[in-house]
């Protein structure tokens, strides 16, 4: 995740949102000393990190949380998209992918699950 996504949890006293996972936070302005244990803050190129992790990772894969700029940087390395849609309209927000240098990519819907709460999970894989 990017620093801004990570920082959103900090305001709610959630400094380790996924304690069961290895977490990487990409930031050009925050250093490792600002992260809680078990979270790696890095200035490394996200593509290089993902390529390295893909050679090491088990069947659980790599999850990207939030951040339109980070998602745009990694779009060509994303194999699967899982979108959680909440029945709440805010009126504005952060784009899923930043607009700079973007070209369309095709994904195929493989599953859609609707819960009683109205939340829907849509699962797509790269075409």
C-alpha positions as CSV (number, residue, x, y, z in Angstrom):
1,X,0.0,0.0,0.0
2,X,1.0,3.6,-0.3
3,X,1.7,5.8,2.7
4,X,-1.6,7.6,2.5
5,X,-3.6,4.4,2.6
6,X,-1.6,3.3,5.6
7,X,-2.0,6.6,7.3
8,X,-5.8,6.5,7.0
9,X,-5.7,3.7,9.5
10,X,-3.4,5.6,11.9
11,X,-6.0,8.2,12.5
12,X,-8.2,5.4,13.9
13,X,-5.4,3.8,15.9
14,X,-5.0,1.0,13.4
15,X,-1.2,0.8,12.8
16,X,-1.1,-2.8,11.6
17,X,-4.3,-3.5,9.5
18,X,-3.2,-7.0,8.3
19,X,-1.2,-8.5,11.2
20,X,-1.4,-11.9,9.5
21,X,0.4,-10.7,6.4
22,X,3.8,-9.2,5.5
23,X,3.1,-5.6,4.7
24,X,5.0,-3.2,2.5
25,X,4.3,0.6,2.6
26,X,5.7,2.6,-0.3
27,X,6.7,6.1,0.6
28,X,9.1,8.7,-0.7
29,X,8.8,10.9,2.4
30,X,8.4,8.5,5.4
31,X,11.1,6.2,6.7
32,X,11.2,2.8,8.4
33,X,11.3,4.3,11.9
34,X,7.7,5.6,11.4
35,X,6.3,2.1,10.8
36,X,5.1,-0.3,13.5
37,X,6.7,-3.7,13.8
38,X,6.0,-6.2,10.9
39,X,5.5,-3.4,8.4
40,X,8.2,-2.5,5.9
41,X,8.3,1.1,4.7
42,X,10.4,1.3,1.5
43,X,11.4,3.8,-1.1
44,X,12.1,0.9,-3.5
45,X,10.5,0.8,-7.0
46,X,7.2,-0.9,-6.4
47,X,7.5,-2.9,-9.7
48,X,10.9,-4.3,-8.5
49,X,9.4,-5.2,-5.1
50,X,6.4,-7.0,-6.7
51,X,8.6,-8.9,-9.2
52,X,10.8,-10.1,-6.3
53,X,7.8,-11.1,-4.2
54,X,6.2,-13.0,-7.0
55,X,9.3,-15.3,-7.0
56,X,8.9,-15.8,-3.3
57,X,5.2,-15.8,-2.5
58,X,3.1,-18.8,-1.7
59,X,-0.4,-19.4,-3.0
60,X,-1.8,-16.5,-1.0
61,X,-0.4,-14.1,-3.6
62,X,0.2,-10.3,-3.3
63,X,-2.6,-7.9,-2.4
64,X,-2.6,-4.2,-3.3
65,X,-4.6,-2.0,-1.0
66,X,-5.7,1.5,-2.0
67,X,-3.7,4.1,-3.8
68,X,-4.5,5.1,-7.4
69,X,-1.0,6.2,-8.1
70,X,0.5,2.9,-6.8
71,X,-2.1,0.9,-8.6
72,X,-1.2,2.7,-11.9
73,X,2.4,1.9,-11.4
74,X,1.7,-1.8,-10.9
75,X,-1.2,-2.2,-13.4
76,X,0.8,-4.4,-15.8
77,X,1.7,-6.7,-12.8
78,X,-1.9,-7.1,-11.5
79,X,-3.4,-10.5,-12.4
80,X,-6.6,-10.2,-10.4
81,X,-8.9,-7.4,-9.3
82,X,-11.2,-7.8,-6.3
83,X,-13.6,-4.9,-5.7
84,X,-15.7,-4.5,-2.6
85,X,-18.6,-2.3,-3.4
86,X,-20.5,-0.7,-0.5
87,X,-24.0,0.7,-0.9
88,X,-22.9,4.1,0.2
89,X,-22.4,7.1,-2.1
90,X,-19.8,9.7,-1.0
91,X,-19.8,11.9,-4.1
92,X,-16.1,11.9,-4.7
93,X,-13.0,10.0,-3.9
94,X,-9.6,8.7,-5.0
95,X,-9.6,7.1,-8.5
96,X,-8.8,3.4,-8.7
97,X,-6.0,4.1,-11.1
98,X,-4.3,7.5,-11.7
99,X,-4.9,9.0,-15.1
100,X,-1.3,9.6,-16.2
101,X,-0.1,7.2,-18.9
102,X,-3.1,5.0,-18.5
103,X,-4.3,2.7,-21.3
104,X,-7.3,0.3,-20.9
105,X,-6.6,-3.3,-19.8
106,X,-9.1,-6.1,-20.1
107,X,-10.2,-8.2,-17.1
108,X,-12.9,-10.9,-17.0
109,X,-15.5,-11.3,-14.2
110,X,-15.1,-14.7,-12.6
111,X,-17.3,-14.3,-9.5
112,X,-19.7,-11.8,-7.9
113,X,-21.0,-12.3,-4.3
114,X,-23.7,-10.2,-2.8
115,X,-24.2,-10.1,1.0
116,X,-27.3,-9.3,3.0
117,X,-25.7,-6.0,4.0
118,X,-25.7,-4.9,0.4
119,X,-22.0,-5.2,0.0
120,X,-20.9,-6.9,-3.2
121,X,-17.5,-8.5,-4.0
122,X,-16.6,-8.6,-7.7
123,X,-13.7,-10.8,-8.7
124,X,-11.9,-10.3,-12.0
125,X,-8.9,-12.0,-13.7
126,X,-6.7,-10.5,-16.4
127,X,-7.8,-11.5,-19.9
